[in-house]
Amino acid sequence: MKLGELNVNRIGYGAMRVIEDPDIWGPPKDRANAHRVLRRAYELGANFFDTAESYGPHHSETSIAEAMHPYPKDLVIGTKCGLVRPRKERWDEDGRPEKLRQDLEGSLKRLKLERIDLYQLHAPDPKVPFEDQVGTLARFQKEGKVRHVGLSNITVKQLEAARKIVPIVSVQNRYNLGDRHSEDVLHACERLGIAFLPWYPLGDGSSLRTGKVKALAQKLGAKPSQVVIAWLLKKSPVMLPIPGTGNLAHLEENMAAAQLQLDDVDFKSL
Ligand SMILES: NC(=O)c1ccc[n+]([C@@H]2O[C@H](COP(=O)([O-])OP(=O)(O)OC[C@H]3O[C@@H](n4cnc5c(N)ncnc54)[C@H](OP(=O)(O)O)[C@@H]3O)[C@@H](O)[C@H]2O)c1
């Protein structure tokens, strides 16, 4: 599928989880494992990695560079800006242009890149005019430091407003079997032909424990995670799930979901 003009496979990797801490705070608990998971994700076909300045903070990006640099030609890395972590339980928006600039320069350095393929505003900051935040990302693109601009945690109205300022190639909102609040945003992405990256694609693991999913998985001889990811893939051609895991066995399962095709009856039963 397309991310701008870039080709990526249908299942990406959510690199927030290399940290293996429930608060996504600090360096990975097991650095060697983090590197193994990242390399294996790429080997298994995840050639889009999602990360953010705020994961760790910084440690998810650093781990990606440690494990993968020099990068394979077809690996697309998307990172995000505009959050601040004063302590582990806080994820505060900070969309001031100077903070976004600081995030960009830090991400370029940590990821060892001269240009970031996908740069996403993590969440609009209500204290700063939305147009100024998007305008700042547009400036980064003009400077050649960002290839494509994406948005996260936005409404259809915000997507429309942003598109008047700069081309938007992706939206990343919370979406999974049990939480379809962003269905209107998904439909807008379909209409516009831009990628929709559902975060919490496994419902943070909770979708895997529902009776319907477990029963269908048993019937199909598949894992619950595969049923849930296959459902997302069938749901829309613009869907780019980014399941997160720090566990190699889970990673293998998640990536193998690309081979599972749900028929219409099973799809509608979920
Ligand atoms: N834009 C945003 O605001 C935002 C917010 C949150 C996340 N994200 C991005 O979206 C990505 C995906 O979200 P997420 O990682 O929070 O949630 P998720 O992918 O829905 O679920 C991850 C959780 O499920 C577990 N898991 C993964 N595969 C499994 C399997 N096959 N069987 C059983 N358990 C499994 C993981 O634990 P193990 O590690 O033990 O496998 C982890 O606890 C993140 O990594 C991040 O890149 C973005």
The ligand as an SDF file (V2000), in Angstrom:
LIG
                    3D

 48 52  0  0  0  0  0  0  0  0999 V2000
   -0.6030    8.0230   18.1380 N   0  0  0  0  0  0  0  0  0  0  0  0
   -0.8310    7.6710   19.3860 C   0  0  0  0  0  0  0  0  0  0  0  0
   -1.3480    8.4630   20.2000 O   0  0  0  0  0  0  0  0  0  0  0  0
   -0.4570    6.2990   19.8350 C   0  0  0  0  0  0  0  0  0  0  0  0
   -0.8780    5.8010   21.0880 C   0  0  0  0  0  0  0  0  0  0  0  0
   -0.5150    4.5010   21.4360 C   0  0  0  0  0  0  0  0  0  0  0  0
    0.2310    3.7280   20.5680 C   0  0  0  0  0  0  0  0  0  0  0  0
    0.6520    4.2250   19.3560 N   0  0  0  0  0  0  0  0  0  0  0  0
    1.4260    3.4220   18.3890 C   0  0  0  0  0  0  0  0  0  0  0  0
    0.6170    2.3160   18.0200 O   0  0  0  0  0  0  0  0  0  0  0  0
    1.3490    1.1060   18.2190 C   0  0  0  0  0  0  0  0  0  0  0  0
    0.3730    0.0010   18.5810 C   0  0  0  0  0  0  0  0  0  0  0  0
   -0.2850    0.2790   19.7990 O   0  0  0  0  0  0  0  0  0  0  0  0
    0.0670   -0.4870   21.1450 P   0  0  0  0  0  0  0  0  0  0  0  0
    1.3970   -1.1590   21.0060 O   0  0  0  0  0  0  0  0  0  0  0  0
   -0.1030    0.4700   22.2660 O   0  0  0  0  0  0  0  0  0  0  0  0
   -1.1360   -1.5060   21.3070 O   0  0  0  0  0  0  0  0  0  0  0  0
   -1.5340   -2.8920   20.5900 P   0  0  0  0  0  0  0  0  0  0  0  0
   -0.6640   -3.1390   19.4080 O   0  0  0  0  0  0  0  0  0  0  0  0
   -3.0090   -2.8690   20.4400 O   0  0  0  0  0  0  0  0  0  0  0  0
   -1.2150   -3.9350   21.7450 O   0  0  0  0  0  0  0  0  0  0  0  0
    0.0660   -4.0950   22.2640 C   0  0  0  0  0  0  0  0  0  0  0  0
   -0.0890   -4.9570   23.5040 C   0  0  0  0  0  0  0  0  0  0  0  0
   -0.5800   -6.2460   23.1240 O   0  0  0  0  0  0  0  0  0  0  0  0
    0.3800   -7.2450   23.4740 C   0  0  0  0  0  0  0  0  0  0  0  0
    0.5040   -8.1370   22.3060 N   0  0  0  0  0  0  0  0  0  0  0  0
    1.0290   -7.8460   21.0880 C   0  0  0  0  0  0  0  0  0  0  0  0
    0.9540   -8.9100   20.2620 N   0  0  0  0  0  0  0  0  0  0  0  0
    0.3720   -9.8970   20.9700 C   0  0  0  0  0  0  0  0  0  0  0  0
    0.0280  -11.2450   20.6670 C   0  0  0  0  0  0  0  0  0  0  0  0
    0.2730  -11.7710   19.4610 N   0  0  0  0  0  0  0  0  0  0  0  0
   -0.5490  -11.9860   21.6420 N   0  0  0  0  0  0  0  0  0  0  0  0
   -0.7890  -11.4720   22.8550 C   0  0  0  0  0  0  0  0  0  0  0  0
   -0.4870  -10.1930   23.2200 N   0  0  0  0  0  0  0  0  0  0  0  0
    0.0890   -9.4180   22.2750 C   0  0  0  0  0  0  0  0  0  0  0  0
    1.6760   -6.5320   23.7430 C   0  0  0  0  0  0  0  0  0  0  0  0
    2.3840   -7.2030   24.7810 O   0  0  0  0  0  0  0  0  0  0  0  0
    3.7790   -7.9920   24.4820 P   0  0  0  0  0  0  0  0  0  0  0  0
    4.8310   -6.9360   24.3350 O   0  0  0  0  0  0  0  0  0  0  0  0
    3.9380   -8.8600   25.6710 O   0  0  0  0  0  0  0  0  0  0  0  0
    3.5480   -8.7590   23.2050 O   0  0  0  0  0  0  0  0  0  0  0  0
    1.2200   -5.1560   24.2170 C   0  0  0  0  0  0  0  0  0  0  0  0
    0.9520   -5.1690   25.6090 O   0  0  0  0  0  0  0  0  0  0  0  0
    2.3390    1.4620   19.3330 C   0  0  0  0  0  0  0  0  0  0  0  0
    3.3900    0.5360   19.4160 O   0  0  0  0  0  0  0  0  0  0  0  0
    2.7460    2.8530   18.9240 C   0  0  0  0  0  0  0  0  0  0  0  0
    3.7360    2.7930   17.8990 O   0  0  0  0  0  0  0  0  0  0  0  0
    0.2910    5.4920   18.9900 C   0  0  0  0  0  0  0  0  0  0  0  0
  1  2  1  0
  2  3  2  0
  2  4  1  0
  4  5  1  0
  4 48  2  0
  5  6  2  0
  6  7  1  0
  7  8  2  0
  8  9  1  0
  8 48  1  0
  9 10  1  0
  9 46  1  0
 10 11  1  0
 11 12  1  0
 11 44  1  0
 12 13  1  0
 13 14  1  0
 14 15  2  0
 14 16  1  0
 14 17  1  0
 17 18  1  0
 18 19  2  0
 18 20  1  0
 18 21  1  0
 21 22  1  0
 22 23  1  0
 23 24  1  0
 23 42  1  0
 24 25  1  0
 25 26  1  0
 25 36  1  0
 26 27  1  0
 26 35  1  0
 27 28  2  0
 28 29  1  0
 29 30  1  0
 29 35  2  0
 30 31  1  0
 30 32  2  0
 32 33  1  0
 33 34  2  0
 34 35  1  0
 36 37  1  0
 36 42  1  0
 37 38  1  0
 38 39  2  0
 38 40  1  0
 38 41  1  0
 42 43  1  0
 44 45  1  0
 44 46  1  0
 46 47  1  0
M  CHG  2   8   1  16  -1
M  END
$$$$
